[in-house]
Amino acid sequence: MSNVDKIQFLRQVDLFKSLSEKALFELASITIEQTHPPKTIVFKEGDKGDALYIVKSGKINILKRNSQGVDSVIVSLGKGAVVGDMAIIDEQPRSATIGTVSETVFLIITKEDFKTLLGNVPEISFQILKLTTERLRATNTHLQELEISTNQMEDVIRVITNIARKSNLLSLNASIEAARVGEAGRAFSVVAAEMKRLAEDSAQEANKIDSLLKTLQSKTKAIVNMK
C-alpha cells in the first residue's frame, strides 16, 4: 500500500480526518501494514501497550474478561476503527482483548513512532484529546441511562419484596387455619409451609439484589457526577 493510498484511507478515519495534508503524510509514513487471519488474537487484556492499531479492512471483536475468567464480546468494529490508542498514551496494560472475526488488515503505529509523531505534529494531540472527550461524553450518557434503569429495577425489587411479605402472611394464616381443622387440614398445611418457604427465599434473594443494586447505583452516580 503506497503512502498516497494510506493518506486517502487515513483521511476517512475519525481520529485523523481533520489533520492537514502534512500531518497525514507524516502519519502515513510511519504506519506498518499487517494482516491477521480470521479468529486470531491480536493482543490480550493485560498485555503491554506497544502499538496503536487502525482497521483498514475486516472485522474485529473487543473482548473483556468477567469475574469467572471468561472473555465476552463487548463490541464488534470494522473499517476505520482505532484500537489500542489509550495504552500507548498512558502506558497502562491493555484494557481489553482484540480478536479478529474475519481476515483483518491493520495499519499499525508503534509507541515510539507515535510519541515522535506527537512531538513533530502537535495537531494530532488535539485530535486525540477531542476523541477522548467524545468517548467520555458517550460514556456519561450511557451511565445516565444505566442510572435510570437501576431506579426502575429498584421499583421491581420493591414489588417482589411486597409480594413475598404478603405471601408469608397468607401462609401464616393458612397454617393457623390448617391447625384449627386438624387432620383434614394436613394437606393444606403442607402447601402453606411450602408457600412460606418460597416467600422467605424470594425475600432473601430480593435483599441480595437490592444490596448489589445500591452498590451499582452508588458507583454510577459517582462517575456521572465527576466534573
N, C-alpha and C positions, 0 to 999 in steps of 0.2 A: 504494500500500500504506500503510495507516494505521499510526500508531505502535503501536496495540494489536495489529495483525497482526504487526508487526515483533517486538514483545515476545514474542508467542506463538511465533514462529519461533525467535528467539534463545535462548529457554528450552530448545530442543531441541539446540542446538549445544554440543558437549562443552566447548569453551573457556569458555562463558558460563553453562551450565546451573545452576551453584551460586551465581550472583550474586543479590543481593537485588532486590526489585522496583524500588527506587530506582535501583540501578545499571543494571538492564535498561532502565529508562526513559531514563536519561542516554545509554546506548549507542544505543538505538533512535533518539533524537533527532538523532544526528549521522551516521547511515548514509544513503548515497545509493544508490538503486536504479538498476541499469544492466543493459541486455540486450545480449548479444553473439550474433551469428548463428553457425550451425554452422561448424566448420572455420576458425576465425579465431584469430589470436594475440592474447592479452590483454596479455601483456608478455614480453620476451625475456630470456634469461640475459645478465647484464651490465648490464641497464638499471638506472637509478636507482630505488631502492625508495621510492615516494612514497605508497603506499596498501596497505591490508590488504583482501583480498577474501574474502567469505563466499559460498559457493554456495547460493543459495536454491532453485534448480531447474536441471535439466540435468545435463550431464556434461563433465568436463574431463580433459585429459591433462597430466601433468607430464613434461617432456622435458629430457634432458641431452645436451650435445654431446660426442661422443667425440673421440679424437685425430685422426680423419680429417675432423673438421668436420661430422659427420652427427648430426642430432638423433634420439635414440632415446627411446621411451616408457618411463619408469620405473614409473609407476603411473597408473591412472585413478581419479578421485574424483567423487563425486556430492553430493547434497544434504547440507548441513551442514559440508562441508569448509572449512577455513580455510587460505588460502594467502597468502604474501607478508608474513606477520607478522614473521618474523625480520629482513627487510630494513629495515623501518621502525623496528626497535628498535636494531639495531647499526649502522644507516646504511651498510651494505656493499651493493655491487651485487647485483641479483637473482641467486640461486644456480641458478635453473632457468628454463626457458621454460614458459609456461602457454598451452595452446591448447584451444579448445572442441571437443567431439565433436559435440554437438547444440546447439540453441539453449539458451543458459545465462543465467539471471538471477542477478546478483550483488548483494549488499549491500556497499557499499564504504565504508571509513573512511579518510580521508586521514591522512597522517603528522601534520600539525599538530593536527588534531582529536583524533587518538589520544593524542598527548602531553598535550594539555589534559585529556582524559578520565582519563588515569593520575593526574594531579595531583588531580583532583576526586573520583575514585573509586579509592582505593588498593587495594581488594579485587581489582580487575582485575589488578593487578601480581602478586598472589599466584597468581591463576589461570594467568597466563602462565608464571610460574615452575614451577608444578605441571605444566603441559603440556610445558614444555621438559624437565623431569626425566623424564617418562614417555617422551618421544621418545629421550632419551639411554639409558634403560634398554632400550628396544626395540632401539636401535642396538647396544648392548653385547651383547645376546642374539644378534643376527644375526652379529656379529663372532665370537663364540664358536663359533657353528655353522660359520662360514667357516673358522675355525682347524681344526676337526675335519675338514672337507672337504679342506683343503690337506694335512693329515697323511695322509689316505687317498690323495691324489694322489701324495704322495711315495713311498708304497709301490708304486704303479703304475709310477712312473718307475724305481724300483729294479728291478722285474721286467723292464721294457723294456731297461734297461741290461745286465742279466744275459743276456737273450736275444741282444742284439747282440754281447756278448762271446763267447758260445758259438758263435754263427753265424760270427763271424770266425775262431774256432779251427777250426771244421768246414771252412770254405772254404780255410784254410791246409793242412789235412790233405788235402783233395781236390786241391789244386794239386800237392802233393808226389806224390800217387798218380798224377795225370794225367801228370806229368813222367816218372814211373818207367815207365809203359807206352808212352810215346812217342806215335806218330801215332794210335793207337787211342784215346788219351785226350784228343784235342784238343777234342772237343765237351764233354766233362766239364770240361775246363779253362776253357772259356768260361762254363759255368754257375757254376763255383767263383769266377771273377773277379766275376761279377755278384752272387753271394751276398756276397762280401767288400765290394763297393761299397755294397750295401744295409745291411749290418751297420754300416759306418762312418757312413753317413748317419743311421741310426737312433740310433747312439750320440751323434752330434753334436747332433741335434735334442733328444734326451733331456737332454743337458747344458744346452742353452739353456732348456728348460722348467724344469729344476731350478734354474737361476740365477734365473729370473723368480719361481718359486715361493718360493724362500728370501727374496727381497725382499718378496714379499707377506706371508709369514709374519711377517717382522720388523716390518713396519708394523702388521699386525693385532694382534700381541702387544703392541706399544707402546700401541695405543689401548685394548685390553682391560684393560691393567694400570694405566691412568690412574686416579687417585683424585680 
